[in-house]
Amino acid sequence: GAASYYSGKGRTASGGHVGAMTAAHRSLPFGTKVLVTNLNNGRSATVTINDRGPFIRGRIIDVSSGAANVLGMRQSGVARVRVSKL
């Protein structure tokens, strides 16, 4: 599926903050760790789910800007990814 990234200083749905390696997912429980792999370049990042979203059709996860840097998707904004629960 497709991933996008977000940043900000507000609170997340879990009551926490956007962290360096956090993500938003529609249904996985807060605190779940997932491995996100960018299918365009093979880079991977482990993130912790602490928010809900994305709310844009066709996207399966929103990663924090720090995770987007690790995944090499910061410039493009959106990337094809595989998400695996750890």
C-alpha positions as CSV (number, residue, x, y, z in Angstrom):
1,G,0.0,0.0,0.0
2,A,0.9,3.6,0.1
3,A,2.5,5.5,3.0
4,S,2.7,9.2,3.6
5,Y,4.4,11.2,6.4
6,Y,3.4,13.8,8.9
7,S,4.9,16.0,11.5
8,G,3.6,18.4,14.1
9,K,3.6,19.4,17.7
10,G,0.1,18.4,18.8
11,R,-1.1,15.4,20.7
12,T,-1.8,12.1,18.9
13,A,-4.9,10.0,19.3
14,S,-3.1,8.0,22.0
15,G,-2.4,11.1,24.0
16,G,1.3,11.1,23.1
17,H,3.3,13.2,20.7
18,V,4.6,12.7,17.2
19,G,8.0,11.0,17.9
20,A,11.0,10.4,15.8
21,M,9.9,6.8,14.9
22,T,6.1,6.8,15.3
23,A,3.2,6.2,12.9
24,A,-0.5,6.4,12.5
25,H,-2.6,3.3,11.5
26,R,-6.4,2.9,11.3
27,S,-6.7,-0.2,13.3
28,L,-3.5,-1.6,14.9
29,P,-3.5,-1.1,18.7
30,F,-1.4,1.8,20.1
31,G,2.0,0.6,21.1
32,T,2.3,-2.0,18.3
33,K,5.7,-2.0,16.6
34,V,5.7,-2.5,12.8
35,L,8.4,-2.8,10.2
36,V,7.7,-0.5,7.3
37,T,9.7,-1.2,4.1
38,N,9.9,1.2,1.2
39,L,9.4,-1.0,-1.9
40,N,11.0,1.6,-4.1
41,N,14.4,1.5,-2.5
42,G,14.4,-1.4,0.0
43,R,15.0,0.8,3.1
44,S,13.2,-0.2,6.3
45,A,12.2,1.4,9.6
46,T,10.7,0.1,12.8
47,V,7.9,2.4,14.1
48,T,5.5,2.4,17.0
49,I,1.8,3.1,16.3
50,N,0.6,6.0,18.5
51,D,-2.0,7.7,16.3
52,R,-5.0,7.0,14.0
53,G,-5.0,7.6,10.3
54,P,-4.3,8.0,7.5
55,F,-7.6,9.3,6.3
56,I,-6.7,9.5,2.6
57,R,-8.0,6.7,0.4
58,G,-5.4,4.2,-0.7
59,R,-2.9,5.0,2.1
60,I,-2.3,2.4,4.7
61,I,0.1,4.2,7.2
62,D,1.4,7.6,8.0
63,V,4.9,7.7,9.4
64,S,6.6,10.5,11.3
65,S,9.0,12.7,9.5
66,G,12.0,11.0,11.2
67,A,10.8,7.6,9.9
68,A,10.3,9.2,6.5
69,N,13.9,10.3,6.5
70,V,15.0,6.7,7.3
71,L,12.8,5.3,4.6
72,G,14.1,7.8,2.0
73,M,10.6,9.1,1.2
74,R,10.8,12.6,2.7
75,Q,11.2,14.3,-0.7
76,S,8.5,12.3,-2.6
77,G,6.1,12.5,0.3
78,V,4.4,9.2,-0.6
79,A,5.9,5.8,-1.2
80,R,4.8,2.2,-1.8
81,V,5.4,0.2,1.3
82,R,5.0,-3.1,3.0
83,V,3.9,-3.1,6.7
84,S,4.8,-6.1,8.9
85,K,3.7,-6.4,12.5
86,L,6.6,-7.3,14.8
